[in-house]
Amino acid sequence: MLVVHHQSYPVESAEFIQMAKIIAVTNQKGGVGKTTTSVNLAASLGANRHRVLLVDLDPQGNATMGSGVDKNHLEKGSSYEVIMGNVHLSKAVVPLSEAGYVLLPANGNLTAAEVELLDAKMREQRLRLALAQVKDKYDFILVDCPPSLSMLTVNALVAAHAALIPIQCEYYALEGLTSLISTIDKIRSRLNPQLRIAGLLRTMFDPRNNLANEVSAQLVTHFRDQLYTTIIPRNVRLAEAPSHGQPVLLYDRASRGALSYMALASEVARREANYPMS
């Protein structure tokens, strides 16, 4: 179990005030559409003329590969070098003009950060400090978190204004969600008072599945105001797009998957407009 240590830091100063809305896309359970959501929400927000940075903070580098960037040949650096303070974030990003966003890529090197951060100063603040350097260049910064409650995930939640939680409507969904919300509450109380839940997103949804409908109904009952209206369907084109290194908006913009993420982008932008920057 991840232990979040109580430590005092300045909550906000002029140095940390950021124009970009920072959203951590997180769920400690794998296979719920977290990376799919990160990549396709980034592309859809970009298509709506928002300036978007996608931060791959998962050592698997799936968001990197799904964006068409070879994680094994990152000449300018990666999120590992940035979070350890060895490279300025602006030097490591990869502009993806066709996809409509800028990417901070990741690969297996990021695994070393888990160990190195344990003894690092301000270890929970590293990503926040790095993102503060580009605070005025983006409208949205999305952070694709690893599927675990790790020090990397803590860095993402400490840096973020909000957490977007993809959730598959299956048997153990609510149990895992309870643990994640507990972690978010701890980080809000100890390290990041501004952190909130941006919304819960139902992913890979099949309305023909009775269990999926039952779990969805439970989510509506328990999280009505925090649940996104948009539902991401189970969609073949959406599943195929990563193998082509493209967001689904480029792979098949007329697909149900692409249309759903465009709807989500509009909903996210509309909701976030209700939370002006302090």
N, C-alpha and C positions, 0 to 999 in steps of 0.2 A: 504493500500500500504506500502511495506517495505521501510524504510528510511535508507540509508547507510550513516552513519556519516563520515565526512572528519576528519581523524585523522592521525597523522604522526607516522610512525613506521620505524625502520631500514628496508630497502628493502632487502638486503641480507648481510649476514656475514658468516664467516666460520661455525658458529653454524647451519645455516639454509641450507647450500648447501647439496642437497639430491641427491643420486644416482638414486633413484626410480623415474620413471615418474608417477606423481600423476594426475589421470583423474577423474573428477567429472562427474558422469552420472546423468544428471539433466533435468528436464522439470517440470514446475509448474503445468502442466496439468496431471491429473491421468489417468491411463488406457492406456498409450502409449507404454508399454513394457519396462519401465525403470528398474524395478527390474529384469525382465526376462533377459534383456541385461546385467545387472551387474553380475548376477550369471553365466550366460552362457559364457560371455566374459572372466570372471575370470577362469572358468574351461577350456576354449579353449586355453587361453594363457598358463595356467599350462600344458596342454597337449603338447604344443610346447616348453616345457622345460624352460619357464620363471618362475621366483620366483614371486608369486602374493599374495598380501594382499587385501582382500575385506573388506571394512569398511561399515557396515550397519549403516547409520545415519538417518534412518526413524523409528520413534516411533512405526510404525505398525509391524516392525520386519519381514517383508516378505522375505527379503533376507536371514535372519537367518533361518527361517522355511524352505525356499526353498533349503537351504543347508543341511537340515537334522538335525539342532540343535534346541532343544526345548527352545524357548525364555522365557518360564516361569521358567526355572531352570538353570540359569546361575551362577554357583558357583564361577567362577573366576572374575566376573564383566562384564561390558558391555561398550558400547561406551559412555553411560552417565557418568559412573565413570571416564572414561579416559578423556573425554572432560572437566569435572569439576576438573580434577587434583587430584582425589582421588586414582587412580590406574594407575600404569605404563602400557602403552599399551602392552608391551611384556608379562605382567602377565595376561592379559585379553583375549588374542587371543586363538582361537581354531584351531589347525592344522587339516586339512581335507585331509589326504594323498590320499584317493581314488578319491576325487573330484579334487585334484591337486592344491589347494590353501589354504591359511590361512585366517580365518574369525575373524573379530572383531564384535561380535554379538550385537544386540540391542533388546530392548523391550519397553513397555509402560513407563518405568522410564524416558526415554529420553524426554518425554513431559515436565518434570519438568525443563529440561535444558533451554527450551525456556524462562521461567520466570527468572530463576536464572542467566542466562547470561546477562540479561538487566542491572544488577548492578555489573557485574564482571569486573575486570581489564582485559584489552586486550581481550575483549569479542569476537571480530571477529577473533582473532588469536589462539584460544584454540586448534583447531584441528591441525593447522600448527605446533604448539609447540609440540604436542603429536607425530605427525608423524616424526618430526625431530629426535626423540629419536631412530627411527628404520630405518633411512635413508639409511643405507648400507646393509640392509637385504633383500631387494626386488628389482625386476626389474620394476614391475608395482604395483601401489596402486590404486585400483578403489574405489570410494566413491559413494554408492547408496544414493542419496539425497531424502528427503521427497518431496511429490508433492505440494510444495508451496514455495514461495519466502520468507523463514523464516530466523531467525538468524542461524539455523542449516545449511541451504543452503548457507548463506553468509560464514560461517566457512569453508564449503567445497570448495567454489570458491576462498577464500583467501588462502587456503592451496594448491590448485591445480595448475598445470602447464597448464592444458587444460580442457575444458568442452566438453563432448560427449553428444549430444542431440538426444535422440530417438524421432521420430515424426511419428505419424500415418497420413496417407494421407487422411484426411477428411476435412470437410467444414471449421472448425475453426482453423485448424492447423497453418496457416500463421499468424493469428492474435495473438495467444499465443506466437508464436516464436518471434515476434517483441518485445513483452514485456520482454522476457527472454534475448534477445540480448542486449536490453537497460540496463538491470541489470548487465550483464557481462561487458559492456562498463564502467559503473559507478565503478564497483569494480576494473577494470583494471586501471582506472585513479586515484583512491583514495587509494586503499589498496593493490593491487597486480599487478604491472606493467607487470609481465611475463605471466599473464593469456591470453589464446587464445582459440579459438574454435577448438577443435580437429577434429570435423566433425559432420555432421547431418546424422542420421541413419534412413532410412525408415523401419518401423516395421509393422507387421501384414498386410502385403501387399497382396492384391488379384488382380491379373492382369485382372480378369473378371469384376471388378468393374470400370465403366467408370469414376466416380468421383475420385477414387484412382489414376487412370492414369492421369487425368487432374491436380490434385494437385502435383503429382510426376513431371510432366512436368514443372509446375510453380517453383518447388524447383530447378530443373535443371537450369532453366533460371536465377533465382535470386541468387543461391548459388552453382554454378557449381563446383568451386574448393574446396568448403567446404563440399560437399556431398560425403559420402562414396559410392563407386561403389557397394559394397555388399548391397543387399536388403534382409531383413528378412521376409519370407513368413508367411502367416497365416497357422499354422500347428498344427494338433491335438496332436501329440506327444509332441510338445513344450508346449502346454497348459496343458497337463496332468502331466508333470514332476514335477512341484512344489508340487503337492499333494502327491507325493512319496518321497519328501525331497531330490530330486536329480537334478543336472544339466541334461539337455537333453542328453548330451554326455554320461552319465552313463545310463540313462533310455533307450535311443534308439539311439546309435551312428550312425546308418545308415539312420536316418530320415532326411528329408529336413531341419528341424530346426537345427539339430546338424551340418549338413554340412555347413549351412549358417553361423553359429557362428564360426566354424573353419575358414571359409573364411574371416570373419570379423577380427578374431584374427591376421591372417597373414597381412591383410591390415592395421590394427592399428599398429602392430609392425613395418611394413615397413614405414608408415608415421612418426611415432614417432622417427625413426632412423634419420630422416632428421632434427630433432630438438635436437642437442647435448646439454647436460647439461652445464650450464655456470659455 
